[in-house]
Every structure is written in C-alpha cells, then in structure tokens.
Amino acid sequence: MTRLLLLGGGHAHAVVLLKFRQFVSKELQVTLVNPGPVHTYSGMVPGVIAGHYAPAEAQIDLAQLAARAGVELVQDRVSSLDTGAKQVQLAGGAMLDYDVASINIGSIPAGAGGSAIAVKPFDNFIARWKALLERGPKAPRIAVIGAGAAGVELAMAMKFALAGKGEVVLFSDRNLFQDAVAKRISQALQRLAIELRTDAPDRSAFDAVFQATGPSAPPLLRESGLKADAQGFALVDPCLRSVSHPDVFAAGDSASLEGATVPKSGVYAVRQGAVLAENLKRAVRGMPMLDYVPQRDSLSLISCGGKYAIASRGGWSAEGRWVWWWKNRLDRRWVAKFS
C-alpha cells in the first residue's frame, strides 16, 4: 500500500483531487491535510471584499472533492515535515507517515507579522475585513502595503466597499507593472481617490494595515531539509519533484522550478496541477514522468473595485466593464468545475 500525502489544499491540489476522481487503485491510500474543508479562490477575493460575491461563491469544497476521489481529509495545520523519517507533524499533535508527499501550502506575504493583517490565509483576512466594517459608524482609515496585482485590487475593492465613507492609502516602494498597464492602474486609483505613497505607513495613523506584499516562503519549507532556492521555496525539477528528495513533489507558490522563472500566480499553479496529478499517478505506478512546461506569458485581469477591470497579456492591454464581466465569467466557470 502506497501512502500519498497531500499537504495543503491550494489551486494545484484542488486540480489533483478533481483528476483523481477517475483514478482508482487498491494499492493507494491518499490523505489531504488542510486547515479547513474549503479552499478560497484568490481570483475572486477582491470581488468578495467589494461585495460582488458572497464568500461561499469564491470557495471550492475540498471536503466534497476529497470524498468523491476517495481521499481522506484531515483538517489540521502542518507543523513540520521530516523528509528523513518521511513523517509529518500536525499542529494537533498527530503524526502522519508517507511514501510520497506533495506540497501545495502556498506562500505568505513578505514581511508579514506584527500588527499588520496578512491577506493570506484568505479566510482569516476576509473575517478581519468583515469585523472592521462592523465596528461602528466611524469611517475607517486603511493602509494597504504592496502595490502588486493583489495590493491594487484589494485597495480598490476596499475603497469601493466603503462607498466614499473611509480612506484607503496604498504603499509601495516600486512599480511592478509595465508602462501601459501601470498608467491604466494609476488612473483607476485616481478615480477612486486612492493615494499611492512610496514611504512606510505610520501604523498608528490607520485603523487597519493590510499586508499584500509579494510572496515569501513558509518556514516549513526551509526547515524540512528540502533543497530550496535563495528565497526558501522548494526547488523542483520539470516533473515537479524535489531536486533533493524524489519522493516529495511541490507546486504552486510553494515551489520554484529549477533553471526557470515561473511567477507565483494561481494561473501557473492551475497548469501545474494537471501535470502534478498525472505525475503522482505515475509515481505510484513506477512510470516515467511528464514535464511541466510553463506558458510564456499569461492573461492578467485586475478588477478595479466596481464592475470594471483591466486586462493585459504581453504588450496588449484593455479596460472596461466588459473586461470585468469577462473575468467574472472565467472565475465563476473555474470554481464551478469543482462542484
């Protein structure tokens, strides 16, 4: 009996569960470890904050997916991974053994900690946002640190949700977009009266500070003994296997592809998920692996608070209400495929 342990219920592992519904083996025992029974789809989080979606509309039911695939779901957090003993320690105290493990635990915002509210995990972030809105009649003053796609989307979603009753200030020390897209985003921020600053926020001047900086590696990865890149993410080969431990796979934000630069983005994690699912099946059967080949570029869709969005791919960009409806259709269709 081969014991396959899936750590984390991110985008890639959601795809694995979907693919495993058609894969039945009496010689395989699969366990998924995730803090809760659902996975919140990152692409719809700004829409949840803006009020366009209920939180449940942006969630993938991992418990249902696991049950349909014959996978046991353990709702707990992973405390440590001992790659030598092939064991995982859970926060609740349980120990799980594995023959093959796959990691899809995501990332954490760089510099997260202290009084700032990290935007990941999303469930906690959405709960903290809801609590802020329920405080009372006072219009809140909010700081968002990080002006990448996540930061600008969330800042605009928050300002839209406040309906002119509060203030949102965006902080970043650099521009992360190409010129044409940067101009569109700058104009969108101006329309919503969101100030962009390059200094550090005085946290005492704000009712809440949200951390939406770039991804950093969870300490678990570096502490596991897996070979990691300079940022601490697990280094994997084209088959998405650890370059140091061939019995461990990794995908999504948790992984860095050796010799290539792959953005930490859900679009890439989803593509990796299909290859990962096939290679996990092949690992169990002792078959040759498939290579993951990252796409050259990807479509970026940035929502602007209301039902308006900016699209870009390569050197092309466009914006308008039609872009939001396009994004809405793609997001809803992607979540629906798991139900």
Long-range contacts (C-beta under 8 A, 24 or more apart in sequence): 1-27, 1-28, 1-29, 2-27, 2-28, 2-29, 2-99, 2-100, 2-284, 3-29, 3-31, 3-97, 3-98, 3-99, 3-100, 4-28, 4-29, 4-30, 4-31, 4-98, 4-99, 4-100, 4-101, 4-102, 4-280, 4-284, 5-30, 5-31, 5-33, 5-88, 5-96, 5-98, 5-100, 5-101, 5-102, 6-30, 6-31, 6-32, 6-33, 6-71, 6-101, 6-102, 6-104, 7-33, 7-78, 7-81, 7-88, 7-101, 7-102, 7-103, 7-104, 7-105, 8-33, 8-34, 8-78, 8-103, 8-104, 8-105, 8-106, 8-254, 9-34, 9-38, 9-39, 9-60, 9-62, 9-104, 10-39, 10-104, 10-105, 10-106, 10-251, 10-252, 10-253, 10-254, 10-269, 11-39, 11-41, 11-42, 11-104, 11-252, 11-266, 11-269, 11-270, 11-273, 12-104, 12-251, 12-252, 12-269, 12-270, 12-272, 12-273, 12-276, 13-102, 13-104, 13-251, 13-273, 13-276, 14-39, 14-60, 14-62, 14-65, 14-273, 14-338, 15-270, 15-273, 15-274, 15-276, 15-277, 16-102, 16-273, 16-276, 16-277, 16-280, 17-62, 17-65, 17-66, 17-68, 17-69, 17-71, 17-338, 18-65, 18-69, 18-277, 18-337, 18-338, 19-273, 19-274, 19-277, 19-278, 20-69, 20-70, 20-71, 20-277, 20-281, 21-65, 21-68, 21-69, 23-69, 23-281, 24-70, 25-284, 27-284, 28-284, 29-72, 30-69, 30-70, 30-71, 30-72, 31-71, 31-72, 31-73, 31-74, 31-96, 32-62, 32-66, 32-71, 32-72, 32-73, 32-74, 33-74, 33-76, 33-78, 33-88, 33-90, 33-96, 34-62, 34-73, 34-74, 34-75, 35-75, 35-76, 35-77, 35-121, 36-62, 36-75, 36-123, 37-61, 37-62, 37-63, 37-73, 37-75, 38-62, 38-63, 38-123, 40-121, 40-122, 40-123, 40-126, 41-266, 41-331, 41-334, 41-335, 42-122, 42-150, 42-266, 43-266, 43-301, 43-327, 43-331, 43-334, 44-331, 44-335, 45-119, 45-122, 45-125, 45-126, 45-154, 46-153, 46-154, 46-156, 46-157, 46-303, 47-157, 47-303, 47-328, 47-331, 48-126, 49-126, 49-129, 49-154, 49-157, 49-158, 49-161, 50-156, 50-157, 50-158, 50-160, 50-161, 50-303, 50-305, 50-306, 51-160, 51-161, 52-307, 52-328, 55-126, 57-332, 57-335, 58-331, 58-335, 59-335, 60-335, 60-338, 60-339, 61-338, 61-339, 64-339, 65-338, 78-105, 78-220, 79-220, 80-220, 80-223, 80-224, 81-220, 81-223, 81-224, 81-225, 81-226, 82-224, 82-225, 83-224, 83-225, 83-226, 83-245, 83-248, 84-225, 86-247, 98-247, 99-247, 100-247, 100-248, 100-249, 100-280, 100-283, 100-284, 101-247, 101-248, 101-249, 102-248, 102-249, 102-250, 102-251, 102-276, 102-280, 103-221, 103-234, 103-248, 103-249, 103-250, 103-251, 103-254, 103-255, 104-250, 104-251, 104-252, 104-254, 104-269, 105-218, 105-220, 105-221, 105-254, 106-218, 106-252, 106-253, 106-254, 107-215, 107-216, 107-217, 107-218, 107-233, 107-253, 107-254, 107-264, 108-215, 108-216, 108-217, 108-218, 109-146, 109-211, 109-212, 109-213, 109-214, 109-215, 109-216, 110-213, 110-214, 110-215, 110-216, 111-145, 111-211, 111-213, 111-216, 112-211, 112-213, 112-216, 115-203, 115-209, 116-145, 116-203, 116-209, 116-210, 116-211, 117-208, 117-209, 117-210, 117-211, 118-210, 118-211, 119-150, 119-154, 119-210, 119-211, 119-212, 125-210, 128-208, 129-158, 132-207, 132-208, 133-161, 135-207, 138-207, 139-165, 139-166, 139-167, 140-166, 140-167, 140-207, 140-208, 141-166, 141-167, 141-169, 141-205, 141-206, 141-207, 142-166, 142-167, 142-168, 142-169, 142-206, 142-207, 142-208, 142-209, 142-210, 143-168, 143-169, 143-170, 143-171, 143-201, 143-203, 143-206, 143-208, 143-209, 143-210, 144-168, 144-169, 144-170, 144-171, 144-209, 144-210, 144-212, 145-171, 145-172, 145-201, 145-209, 145-210, 145-211, 145-212, 145-213, 146-171, 146-172, 146-211, 146-212, 146-213, 146-214, 147-171, 147-172, 147-175, 147-176, 147-196, 148-172, 148-176, 148-212, 148-213, 148-214, 149-176, 149-300, 149-302, 150-212, 151-212, 151-213, 152-185, 152-188, 152-189, 152-302, 153-302, 153-303, 153-304, 154-210, 154-212, 155-189, 155-194, 156-188, 156-189, 156-192, 156-194, 156-303, 156-304, 156-305, 157-303, 157-305, 159-192, 159-193, 159-194, 159-305, 160-192, 160-305, 160-306, 161-305, 168-192, 168-194, 169-194, 169-195, 169-197, 169-201, 169-206, 170-194, 170-195, 170-196, 170-197, 171-196, 171-197, 171-198, 171-199, 171-200, 171-201, 172-196, 172-197, 172-198, 173-198, 178-312, 178-315, 180-312, 180-315, 180-317, 181-300, 181-310, 181-312, 181-317, 184-310, 184-317, 184-319, 185-302, 185-310, 188-304, 188-305, 188-308, 188-310, 188-319, 191-304, 192-304, 192-305, 214-264, 215-253, 215-264, 217-254, 218-254, 221-254, 226-250, 228-256, 229-256, 231-256, 238-291, 238-292, 238-293, 239-275, 239-279, 239-289, 239-290, 239-291, 239-292, 240-272, 240-275, 240-276, 240-279, 240-292, 241-279, 241-289, 249-276, 249-279, 249-280, 249-283, 251-276, 257-292, 257-294, 260-294, 262-294, 263-298, 265-298, 267-298, 267-299, 268-294, 268-295, 268-298, 270-334, 271-295, 301-326, 301-327, 301-330, 303-327
